[in-house]
C-alpha cells in the first residue's frame, strides 16, 4: 500500500498538472458519479491528509485513496496511457495535461464544506502543516497494551505510516515491533522519529531503507540477519504486512 510520502509526492505531480487550470474533461468511471461532469471548473488546489488525496474545485472536493494498488499518472493529451485503460477509474483533463487515476481504491466527490468528514477520524498528519506530535503521542498512549508495530499502522493514532515505515521507525529506535506501547520508555521520541522518517522520504527522495525488504541481509548496525515476521494480531498476509527487524538490535519484550 502506498504510504504518506508516496501520496504526498503524487499530489505534488497532480498539483503541477492541474492546479490553477480549468478542467476541460472529467470521466468518473465509478457508477455513483458516472454522469458527473466537472468540465469548465477551475482546480483551486491539490492536497493530502495522511494517505488521502483531494483535488479541489470551488464547489467540490474530489477525494481519492490509492488503497493497495492505486496510482495516479499524468500524460500529455493524446499520449498513450502507461497502464491499461480498463483499470482507469477517474480522468481529469486540462488543455495541456491528462491526469488518470488507475485502480483507485476510493473515489468520492464531497462538497467542500464536507471534506472534513473524510478525515475527522484520523490522527495528526505526519506531513501536514499542523503536525501535532503531542496529540499523536497521546493517542498512542491510550492503547498501552497494543504492540507498537500495530499501533503505528492505525491511522487514527497518526496518519501516513504504512508497512515500510513502521519497520523503519522501530528499527531506528531499537524497539521490537511486538513491544507494548506502554512499555516504550520514550514514546515521544519514537513519534519524533516517525516524523523525521516521513519527512526525509517525502522531501529528500530517493530514500534507502535500513530494515524493510532486507530479509536475511546483514543488519547495518550489528551484522546480524534481518528477519521478517507477522505480529500475532496482524491478520494480513506476510507479503503485505510482514514487519522487518533485527532480533539482536531489537530484542523482544520480556
Backbone as CSV, one residue per row, in Angstrom:
resi,resn,N_x,N_y,N_z,CA_x,CA_y,CA_z,C_x,C_y,C_z
1,UNK,0.842,-1.192,0.000,0.000,0.000,0.000,0.879,1.244,0.000
2,UNK,0.627,2.199,-0.904,1.403,3.442,-0.872,1.294,4.121,0.491
3,UNK,2.386,4.743,0.906,2.423,5.385,2.222,2.313,6.892,2.078
4,UNK,2.331,7.577,3.220,2.082,9.008,3.216,2.991,9.796,2.298
5,UNK,4.272,9.407,2.227,5.186,10.148,1.371,4.859,9.960,-0.104
6,UNK,4.443,8.742,-0.488,4.079,8.478,-1.879,2.862,9.309,-2.286
7,UNK,1.880,9.384,-1.393,0.687,10.168,-1.688,1.042,11.656,-1.758
8,UNK,1.915,12.094,-0.873,2.362,13.492,-0.866,3.053,13.844,-2.181
9,UNK,3.930,12.970,-2.662,4.636,13.220,-3.916,3.695,13.115,-5.110
10,UNK,2.705,12.214,-5.027,1.697,12.125,-6.075,0.913,13.424,-6.168
11,UNK,0.545,13.972,-5.021,-0.193,15.241,-5.009,0.633,16.359,-5.631
12,UNK,1.934,16.351,-5.394,2.798,17.380,-5.983,2.768,17.305,-7.509
13,UNK,2.775,16.078,-8.053,2.701,15.927,-9.509,1.352,16.384,-10.047
14,UNK,0.282,16.020,-9.353,-1.045,16.451,-9.787,-1.212,17.963,-9.657
15,UNK,-0.619,18.533,-8.631,-0.696,19.981,-8.438,-0.053,20.712,-9.614
16,UNK,1.089,20.207,-10.044,1.776,20.819,-11.176,0.945,20.718,-12.446
17,UNK,0.216,19.613,-12.596,-0.550,19.386,-13.823,-1.908,20.085,-13.815
18,UNK,-2.516,20.232,-12.629,-3.914,20.660,-12.574,-4.166,21.997,-11.895
19,UNK,-3.429,22.296,-10.849,-3.762,23.470,-10.031,-3.660,24.756,-10.842
20,UNK,-4.677,25.611,-10.690,-4.708,26.881,-11.400,-5.191,26.766,-12.831
21,UNK,-5.600,25.567,-13.231,-6.066,25.333,-14.604,-7.538,24.946,-14.603
22,UNK,-8.148,25.000,-15.771,-9.564,24.675,-15.913,-9.720,23.267,-16.464
23,UNK,-10.615,22.515,-15.875,-10.885,21.166,-16.352,-11.628,21.230,-17.683
24,UNK,-11.089,20.569,-18.684,-11.747,20.517,-19.994,-12.564,19.241,-20.161
25,UNK,-12.249,18.239,-19.351,-12.980,16.967,-19.412,-12.790,16.224,-18.103
26,UNK,-13.863,15.598,-17.634,-13.769,14.700,-16.486,-14.505,13.417,-16.830
27,UNK,-13.957,12.302,-16.388,-14.552,10.996,-16.663,-14.464,10.162,-15.394
28,UNK,-15.596,10.091,-14.680,-15.670,9.294,-13.456,-16.154,7.899,-13.820
29,UNK,-15.264,6.931,-13.730,-15.604,5.567,-14.129,-15.991,4.722,-12.927
30,UNK,-16.844,5.305,-12.111,-17.462,4.611,-10.979,-18.957,4.882,-11.078
31,UNK,-19.788,3.900,-10.819,-21.226,4.053,-11.076,-21.867,5.266,-10.412
32,UNK,-21.459,5.548,-9.183,-22.123,6.615,-8.437,-21.975,7.972,-9.113
33,UNK,-20.847,8.189,-9.795,-20.578,9.505,-10.387,-20.457,9.437,-11.914
34,UNK,-21.027,8.409,-12.514,-20.833,8.188,-13.950,-21.341,9.359,-14.794
35,UNK,-22.337,10.069,-14.317,-22.891,11.175,-15.108,-22.359,12.537,-14.666
36,UNK,-21.485,12.571,-13.701,-20.972,13.847,-13.193,-19.981,14.458,-14.182
37,UNK,-20.168,15.711,-14.492,-19.287,16.415,-15.425,-18.815,17.707,-14.766
38,UNK,-17.514,17.794,-14.503,-16.949,18.985,-13.876,-16.163,19.837,-14.876
39,UNK,-16.330,19.572,-16.157,-15.623,20.380,-17.149,-16.050,21.837,-17.034
40,UNK,-15.074,22.721,-17.211,-15.313,24.151,-17.031,-15.006,24.652,-15.641
41,UNK,-14.774,23.713,-14.701,-14.470,24.098,-13.328,-12.954,24.307,-13.162
42,UNK,-12.550,25.356,-12.475,-11.114,25.533,-12.196,-10.679,24.660,-11.031
43,UNK,-9.457,24.159,-11.097,-8.881,23.421,-9.976,-8.164,24.423,-9.088
44,UNK,-8.655,24.584,-7.877,-8.073,25.568,-6.964,-6.833,25.029,-6.254
45,UNK,-6.878,23.750,-5.877,-5.735,23.207,-5.145,-5.758,21.690,-5.177
46,UNK,-4.605,21.098,-4.864,-4.473,19.652,-4.691,-3.731,19.451,-3.373
47,UNK,-4.301,18.651,-2.490,-3.680,18.468,-1.184,-3.864,17.065,-0.654
48,UNK,-3.216,16.784,0.459,-3.293,15.468,1.069,-3.519,15.584,2.571
49,UNK,-3.991,14.497,3.140,-4.001,14.305,4.586,-3.723,12.827,4.811
50,UNK,-2.562,12.514,5.371,-2.182,11.113,5.504,-2.119,10.475,4.128
51,UNK,-2.905,9.424,3.927,-2.919,8.715,2.649,-4.092,9.143,1.766
52,UNK,-4.773,10.199,2.144,-5.941,10.684,1.407,-5.544,11.866,0.536
53,UNK,-6.073,11.891,-0.697,-5.712,12.934,-1.658,-6.973,13.671,-2.099
54,UNK,-6.865,14.992,-2.224,-8.011,15.828,-2.567,-7.661,16.766,-3.723
55,UNK,-8.504,16.742,-4.767,-8.425,17.716,-5.864,-9.640,18.614,-5.709
56,UNK,-9.400,19.903,-5.517,-10.475,20.808,-5.113,-10.823,21.810,-6.208
57,UNK,-12.126,21.904,-6.503,-12.676,22.978,-7.318,-13.417,23.908,-6.359
58,UNK,-13.952,25.031,-6.820,-14.639,25.923,-5.888,-15.790,25.269,-5.128
59,UNK,-16.491,24.332,-5.762,-17.685,23.766,-5.135,-17.452,22.406,-4.495
60,UNK,-16.578,21.589,-5.084,-16.441,20.213,-4.611,-14.987,19.836,-4.395
61,UNK,-14.818,18.748,-3.645,-13.502,18.156,-3.425,-13.560,16.716,-3.903
62,UNK,-12.683,16.379,-4.845,-12.609,15.008,-5.353,-11.637,14.254,-4.456
63,UNK,-12.176,13.322,-3.699,-11.415,12.595,-2.675,-11.061,11.220,-3.213
64,UNK,-9.772,10.888,-3.236,-9.346,9.556,-3.668,-8.381,8.952,-2.657
65,UNK,-8.365,7.628,-2.651,-7.432,6.876,-1.818,-6.870,5.760,-2.681
66,UNK,-5.554,5.581,-2.642,-4.921,4.592,-3.506,-5.155,3.158,-3.051
67,UNK,-5.425,2.963,-1.751,-5.542,1.617,-1.184,-4.292,0.807,-1.544
68,UNK,-4.473,-0.456,-1.987,-3.310,-1.321,-2.194,-2.626,-1.094,-3.539
69,UNK,-3.380,-0.882,-4.602,-2.796,-0.928,-5.943,-3.023,0.329,-6.762
70,UNK,-3.613,1.354,-6.180,-3.933,2.544,-6.954,-2.719,3.396,-7.287
71,UNK,-2.873,4.202,-8.334,-1.817,5.145,-8.714,-2.424,6.238,-9.578
72,UNK,-1.746,7.380,-9.595,-2.092,8.475,-10.494,-0.952,8.657,-11.484
73,UNK,-1.283,8.846,-12.744,-0.294,9.128,-13.775,-0.731,10.378,-14.544
74,UNK,0.230,11.170,-14.958,-0.048,12.377,-15.740,0.500,12.178,-17.140
75,UNK,-0.343,12.406,-18.139,0.036,12.237,-19.541,-0.249,13.521,-20.321
76,UNK,0.403,13.649,-21.443,0.063,14.719,-22.377,-1.222,14.342,-23.104
77,UNK,-2.026,15.314,-23.531,-3.243,14.992,-24.285,-2.919,14.132,-25.502
78,UNK,-3.636,13.040,-25.655,-3.422,12.148,-26.781,-2.325,11.127,-26.584
79,UNK,-1.545,11.262,-25.520,-0.466,10.309,-25.260,-1.046,8.974,-24.794
80,UNK,-0.414,7.893,-25.192,-0.856,6.578,-24.762,-0.661,6.424,-23.253
81,UNK,-1.682,5.916,-22.591,-1.602,5.753,-21.144,-0.587,4.673,-20.777
82,UNK,0.006,4.842,-19.622,1.049,3.916,-19.165,0.483,2.674,-18.497
83,UNK,-0.829,2.639,-18.273,-1.489,1.463,-17.713,-2.727,1.154,-18.539
84,UNK,-3.242,-0.074,-18.453,-4.410,-0.438,-19.255,-5.612,0.467,-18.982
85,UNK,-6.310,0.830,-20.041,-7.438,1.737,-19.891,-8.548,1.202,-19.024
86,UNK,-8.735,-0.127,-19.007,-9.835,-0.676,-18.219,-9.603,-0.526,-16.717
87,UNK,-8.366,-0.205,-16.297,-8.095,-0.004,-14.871,-8.281,1.451,-14.443
88,UNK,-8.549,2.340,-15.386,-8.744,3.752,-15.053,-10.092,3.944,-14.377
89,UNK,-10.087,4.665,-13.266,-11.332,4.938,-12.555,-11.687,6.414,-12.563
90,UNK,-10.729,7.262,-12.947,-11.001,8.696,-12.959,-10.029,9.388,-13.903
91,UNK,-10.566,10.266,-14.753,-9.748,11.065,-15.657,-10.076,12.532,-15.433
92,UNK,-9.052,13.332,-15.188,-9.199,14.777,-15.037,-8.271,15.423,-16.060
93,UNK,-8.858,16.096,-17.043,-8.070,16.638,-18.150,-8.148,18.154,-18.184
94,UNK,-7.024,18.769,-18.556,-6.958,20.202,-18.830,-6.472,20.357,-20.276
95,UNK,-6.233,21.580,-20.680,-5.807,21.817,-22.061,-4.469,21.172,-22.373
96,UNK,-3.615,21.012,-21.357,-2.271,20.505,-21.630,-1.866,19.292,-20.806
97,UNK,-2.801,18.683,-20.097,-2.458,17.519,-19.282,-3.678,16.637,-19.080
98,UNK,-3.411,15.355,-18.834,-4.460,14.383,-18.565,-4.024,13.560,-17.362
99,UNK,-4.677,13.765,-16.230,-4.362,13.026,-15.012,-5.317,11.839,-14.915
100,UNK,-4.748,10.644,-14.812,-5.559,9.427,-14.806,-5.300,8.659,-13.512
101,UNK,-6.361,8.360,-12.799,-6.259,7.562,-11.587,-6.576,6.105,-11.902
102,UNK,-5.580,5.235,-11.775,-5.739,3.818,-12.087,-5.950,3.005,-10.809
103,UNK,-6.886,2.073,-10.875,-7.112,1.104,-9.782,-7.273,1.795,-8.439
104,UNK,-7.874,2.965,-8.423,-8.057,3.695,-7.172,-8.966,2.910,-6.238
105,UNK,-8.598,2.850,-4.976,-9.404,2.125,-4.004,-10.647,2.864,-3.581
106,UNK,-10.632,4.185,-3.729,-11.770,5.009,-3.334,-11.844,6.224,-4.231
107,UNK,-13.045,6.513,-4.727,-13.320,7.759,-5.439,-14.642,8.288,-4.914
108,UNK,-14.624,9.496,-4.397,-15.872,10.134,-3.978,-15.765,11.632,-4.178
109,UNK,-16.922,12.256,-4.350,-16.980,13.696,-4.556,-17.761,14.297,-3.393
110,UNK,-17.113,15.216,-2.683,-17.702,15.831,-1.500,-17.882,17.324,-1.721
111,UNK,-18.897,17.874,-1.100,-18.958,19.334,-1.042,-17.741,19.828,-0.270
112,UNK,-17.229,20.977,-0.674,-16.036,21.483,0.013,-16.261,21.586,1.518
113,UNK,-17.456,21.976,1.902,-17.758,22.123,3.334,-17.766,20.783,4.060
114,UNK,-17.882,19.676,3.300,-17.960,18.354,3.918,-16.654,17.570,3.807
115,UNK,-15.622,18.175,3.255,-14.363,17.441,3.063,-13.830,16.883,4.377
116,UNK,-14.035,17.601,5.448,-13.504,17.186,6.745,-14.050,15.836,7.192
117,UNK,-15.234,15.458,6.695,-15.833,14.194,7.136,-15.010,12.990,6.700
118,UNK,-14.168,13.164,5.683,-13.333,12.050,5.203,-12.123,11.813,6.090
119,UNK,-11.778,12.798,6.916,-10.536,12.688,7.685,-10.712,12.974,9.177
120,UNK,-11.947,13.243,9.602,-12.159,13.571,11.017,-11.701,12.464,11.954
121,UNK,-11.727,11.219,11.494,-11.380,10.089,12.359,-9.881,9.862,12.453
122,UNK,-9.097,10.570,11.653,-7.667,10.317,11.579,-6.887,11.078,12.645
123,UNK,-5.724,10.543,12.986,-4.814,11.250,13.870,-4.062,12.330,13.117
124,UNK,-3.136,13.017,13.769,-2.370,14.081,13.122,-1.628,13.591,11.881
125,UNK,-1.598,14.441,10.866,-0.941,14.132,9.600,0.553,14.387,9.727
126,UNK,1.350,13.335,9.554,2.797,13.445,9.724,3.430,14.435,8.749
127,UNK,2.823,14.648,7.599,3.371,15.571,6.613,2.533,16.834,6.476
128,UNK,1.635,17.059,7.404,0.769,18.222,7.339,1.403,19.457,7.961
129,UNK,0.913,20.623,7.587,1.471,21.867,8.131,1.179,22.047,9.617
130,UNK,0.174,21.330,10.115,-0.201,21.453,11.528,0.110,20.172,12.307
131,UNK,1.195,19.513,11.932,1.602,18.288,12.631,1.654,18.523,14.124
132,UNK,1.029,17.632,14.894,0.924,17.764,16.347,1.494,16.513,17.003
133,UNK,2.772,16.567,17.357,3.446,15.405,17.937,2.844,15.021,19.278
134,UNK,2.465,16.010,20.075,1.910,15.716,21.395,0.583,14.971,21.275
135,UNK,-0.234,15.361,20.320,-1.515,14.681,20.135,-1.315,13.261,19.634
136,UNK,-0.360,13.063,18.735,-0.066,11.717,18.255,0.421,10.828,19.392
137,UNK,1.278,11.362,20.240,1.779,10.610,21.391,0.639,10.261,22.336
138,UNK,-0.247,11.212,22.564,-1.385,10.966,23.455,-2.269,9.843,22.914
139,UNK,-2.528,9.869,21.626,-3.389,8.845,21.032,-2.754,7.462,21.121
140,UNK,-1.461,7.373,20.871,-0.779,6.093,21.013,-0.845,5.597,22.455
141,UNK,-0.620,6.499,23.389,-0.569,6.119,24.803,-1.916,5.633,25.332
142,UNK,-2.990,5.941,24.624,-4.312,5.489,25.049,-4.488,3.981,24.903
143,UNK,-3.549,3.317,24.217,-3.638,1.870,23.992,-2.329,1.215,24.452
144,UNK,-2.075,1.220,25.755,-0.767,0.789,26.267,-0.447,-0.678,26.010
145,UNK,-1.453,-1.521,25.811,-1.204,-2.950,25.633,-1.031,-3.347,24.165
146,UNK,-1.260,-2.434,23.259,-1.166,-2.762,21.840,0.294,-2.772,21.387
147,UNK,0.707,-3.770,20.614,2.083,-3.764,20.085,2.327,-2.513,19.246
148,UNK,3.491,-1.926,19.397,3.781,-0.685,18.690,3.746,-0.896,17.172
149,UNK,4.111,-2.095,16.710,4.077,-2.375,15.281,2.690,-2.306,14.691
150,UNK,1.668,-2.573,15.492,0.285,-2.428,15.043,-0.223,-1.011,15.274
151,UNK,0.163,-0.415,16.398,-0.308,0.934,16.720,0.134,1.957,15.678
152,UNK,1.328,1.765,15.124,1.825,2.715,14.125,1.036,2.640,12.818
153,UNK,0.428,1.491,12.529,-0.374,1.352,11.320,-1.768,1.933,11.473
154,UNK,-2.202,2.137,12.697,-3.548,2.637,12.943,-3.594,4.130,12.631
155,UNK,-4.254,4.483,11.542,-4.283,5.875,11.092,-5.028,6.790,12.049
156,UNK,-5.769,6.209,12.982,-6.446,7.028,13.998,-5.462,7.567,15.026
157,UNK,-4.272,6.991,15.094,-3.239,7.483,16.008,-2.398,8.578,15.360
158,UNK,-1.885,8.282,14.185,-1.136,9.262,13.395,-1.230,8.805,11.945
159,UNK,-1.375,9.761,11.047,-1.759,9.442,9.676,-0.568,9.511,8.734
160,UNK,-0.367,8.411,7.979,0.647,8.426,6.943,1.602,7.250,6.957
161,UNK,1.595,6.449,8.022,2.546,5.337,8.130,1.939,4.062,7.565
162,UNK,2.729,3.356,6.763,2.365,2.033,6.269,3.398,1.023,6.703
163,UNK,3.413,-0.109,6.025,4.252,-1.207,6.470,5.746,-0.897,6.371
164,UNK,6.144,-0.169,5.338,7.569,0.142,5.181,8.069,0.956,6.363
165,UNK,7.364,2.018,6.675,7.888,2.954,7.668,7.684,2.500,9.100
166,UNK,6.709,1.634,9.358,6.646,1.107,10.731,7.886,0.258,10.999
167,UNK,8.339,-0.494,9.977,9.569,-1.277,10.146,10.763,-0.364,10.391
168,UNK,10.853,0.702,9.603,11.992,1.611,9.709,12.008,2.354,11.038
169,UNK,10.855,2.789,11.494,10.777,3.551,12.748,11.197,2.668,13.921
170,UNK,10.661,1.455,13.974,11.035,0.548,15.068,12.526,0.212,15.009
171,UNK,13.046,0.000,13.814,14.465,-0.323,13.681,15.332,0.824,14.178
172,UNK,15.013,2.026,13.756,15.832,3.183,14.148,15.790,3.431,15.645
173,UNK,14.667,3.106,16.277,14.544,3.319,17.726,14.971,2.095,18.527
174,UNK,15.422,1.016,17.847,15.837,-0.234,18.504,14.712,-0.825,19.346
175,UNK,13.498,-0.735,18.830,12.313,-1.225,19.531,11.767,-2.431,18.787
176,UNK,11.582,-3.536,19.490,10.960,-4.700,18.872,9.509,-4.355,18.527
177,UNK,9.031,-4.727,17.345,7.671,-4.320,16.945,6.561,-4.902,17.800
178,UNK,6.843,-5.968,18.553,5.823,-6.539,19.432,5.781,-5.868,20.801
179,UNK,6.657,-4.905,21.049,6.689,-4.219,22.340,5.383,-3.462,22.578
180,UNK,4.731,-3.671,23.723,3.516,-2.898,24.006,3.830,-1.401,24.074
181,UNK,2.903,-0.607,23.612,3.091,0.850,23.610,3.469,1.338,25.004
182,UNK,2.802,0.811,26.026,3.050,1.260,27.383,4.423,0.910,27.914
183,UNK,5.130,0.001,27.247,6.462,-0.401,27.708,7.574,0.388,27.026
184,UNK,7.230,1.272,26.116,8.238,2.069,25.417,8.614,3.261,26.286
185,UNK,9.874,3.344,26.658,10.302,4.374,27.606,10.183,5.778,27.031
186,UNK,10.516,5.952,25.775,10.496,7.288,25.170,9.534,7.279,23.992
187,UNK,8.250,7.277,24.286,7.238,7.230,23.236,7.263,8.496,22.386
188,UNK,7.466,9.633,23.021,7.514,10.887,22.253,8.717,10.897,21.308
189,UNK,9.829,10.274,21.735,10.989,10.178,20.858,10.696,9.317,19.642
190,UNK,9.924,8.252,19.833,9.551,7.397,18.714,8.643,8.162,17.751
191,UNK,7.727,8.960,18.280,6.844,9.775,17.433,7.663,10.789,16.638
192,UNK,8.640,11.398,17.297,9.520,12.334,16.577,10.297,11.624,15.469
193,UNK,10.691,10.382,15.736,11.388,9.596,14.716,10.479,9.342,13.518
194,UNK,9.212,9.038,13.797,8.248,8.833,12.712,8.148,10.071,11.835
195,UNK,8.126,11.220,12.466,8.054,12.472,11.710,9.299,12.665,10.864
196,UNK,10.464,12.393,11.419,11.712,12.548,10.665,11.762,11.592,9.470
197,UNK,11.342,10.352,9.692,11.392,9.353,8.624,10.489,9.760,7.462
198,UNK,9.254,10.155,7.760,8.327,10.536,6.689,8.794,11.795,5.970
199,UNK,9.299,12.770,6.719,9.771,13.991,6.078,10.970,13.699,5.171
200,UNK,11.882,12.868,5.640,13.048,12.526,4.825,12.607,11.842,3.539
201,UNK,11.647,10.926,3.639,11.179,10.206,2.460,10.454,11.127,1.487
202,UNK,9.698,12.084,2.011,8.901,12.961,1.146,9.717,14.097,0.549
203,UNK,10.645,14.641,1.316,11.346,15.849,0.883,12.726,15.601,0.310
204,UNK,13.295,14.398,0.589,14.646,14.125,0.111,14.756,12.730,-0.511
205,UNK,13.860,12.434,-1.473,13.970,11.134,-2.138,15.165,11.129,-3.093
206,UNK,15.678,9.952,-3.498,15.220,8.628,-3.082,15.674,8.291,-1.675
207,UNK,14.951,7.394,-1.047,15.162,7.088,0.364,15.562,5.629,0.505
208,UNK,16.645,5.350,1.224,17.132,3.986,1.389,16.637,3.401,2.701
209,UNK,16.031,2.224,2.609,15.551,1.568,3.822,16.724,0.934,4.575
210,UNK,16.593,0.873,5.885,17.591,0.227,6.734,17.195,-1.185,7.117
211,UNK,15.881,-1.451,7.144,15.402,-2.776,7.557,14.417,-3.365,6.550
212,UNK,13.467,-2.585,6.126,12.395,-3.110,5.274,12.958,-3.707,3.977
213,UNK,12.455,-4.910,3.637,12.852,-5.561,2.406,14.225,-6.217,2.448
214,UNK,14.846,-6.283,3.628,16.223,-6.785,3.721,16.293,-8.125,4.471
215,UNK,15.277,-8.940,4.314,15.261,-10.240,4.977,16.517,-11.043,4.640
216,UNK,17.155,-11.591,5.679,18.367,-12.411,5.609,19.610,-11.604,5.238
217,UNK,19.469,-10.322,5.015,20.645,-9.487,4.775,21.178,-8.982,6.117
218,UNK,22.461,-8.644,6.195,23.029,-8.242,7.485,22.478,-6.906,7.973
219,UNK,22.226,-6.846,9.256,21.851,-5.594,9.904,22.964,-4.577,9.683
220,UNK,22.605,-3.356,9.359,23.605,-2.319,9.087,24.318,-1.861,10.360
221,UNK,23.790,-2.256,11.523,24.440,-1.896,12.778,25.315,-3.015,13.323
222,UNK,24.750,-4.232,13.397,25.457,-5.302,14.105,25.857,-6.469,13.213
223,UNK,25.357,-6.526,11.994,25.710,-7.608,11.093,24.828,-8.829,11.206
224,UNK,23.961,-8.877,12.220,23.032,-10.000,12.354,22.029,-9.972,11.203
225,UNK,21.438,-11.132,10.889,20.489,-11.185,9.785,19.155,-10.534,10.130
226,UNK,18.640,-9.719,9.208,17.308,-9.134,9.352,16.266,-10.226,9.124
227,UNK,15.196,-10.219,9.924,14.116,-11.196,9.767,12.815,-10.461,9.484
228,UNK,11.828,-11.196,9.001,10.503,-10.628,8.771,9.477,-11.553,9.409
229,UNK,8.610,-10.991,10.253,7.585,-11.756,10.955,6.257,-11.022,10.857
230,UNK,5.187,-11.777,11.031,3.883,-11.184,11.270,3.690,-11.044,12.768
231,UNK,3.086,-9.950,13.191,2.723,-9.826,14.595,1.493,-10.681,14.859
232,UNK,1.320,-11.072,16.101,0.270,-12.036,16.443,-1.111,-11.562,16.027
233,UNK,-1.373,-10.259,16.125,-2.708,-9.750,15.839,-2.836,-9.200,14.429
234,UNK,-1.801,-9.356,13.621,-1.828,-8.815,12.267,-2.410,-9.876,11.342
235,UNK,-3.604,-9.624,10.799,-4.320,-10.640,10.033,-4.014,-10.598,8.550
236,UNK,-3.248,-9.620,8.082,-2.929,-9.541,6.657,-1.861,-10.571,6.301
237,UNK,-1.618,-10.738,5.008,-0.651,-11.742,4.577,0.765,-11.266,4.824
238,UNK,1.680,-12.215,4.896,3.085,-11.901,5.129,3.627,-10.986,4.038
239,UNK,3.242,-11.233,2.796,3.772,-10.422,1.702,3.385,-8.964,1.849
240,UNK,2.194,-8.725,2.402,1.710,-7.356,2.519,2.162,-6.687,3.804
241,UNK,2.212,-7.431,4.903,2.333,-6.772,6.180,3.436,-7.314,7.079
242,UNK,4.291,-8.191,6.590,5.383,-8.662,7.420,6.259,-7.496,7.844
243,UNK,6.652,-7.481,9.113,7.462,-6.381,9.638,8.904,-6.851,9.794
244,UNK,9.836,-6.044,9.346,11.252,-6.390,9.297,11.968,-5.805,10.510
245,UNK,12.855,-6.602,11.109,13.590,-6.108,12.272,14.833,-6.959,12.494
246,UNK,15.709,-6.469,13.345,16.919,-7.195,13.727,16.709,-7.801,15.115
247,UNK,16.734,-9.130,15.259,16.488,-9.743,16.560,17.522,-9.361,17.614
248,UNK,18.730,-8.979,17.184,19.769,-8.617,18.141,19.624,-7.169,18.577
249,UNK,19.448,-6.267,17.656,19.344,-4.838,17.997,17.962,-4.493,18.570
250,UNK,16.973,-5.323,18.257,15.608,-5.081,18.718,15.119,-6.300,19.472
251,UNK,15.634,-6.546,20.658,15.250,-7.740,21.407,13.769,-7.724,21.758
252,UNK,13.156,-8.906,21.814,11.721,-8.973,22.117,11.436,-8.508,23.533
253,UNK,10.212,-8.041,23.765,9.852,-7.590,25.136,9.821,-8.767,26.087
254,UNK,10.071,-8.483,27.329,10.068,-9.532,28.351,8.675,-10.143,28.454
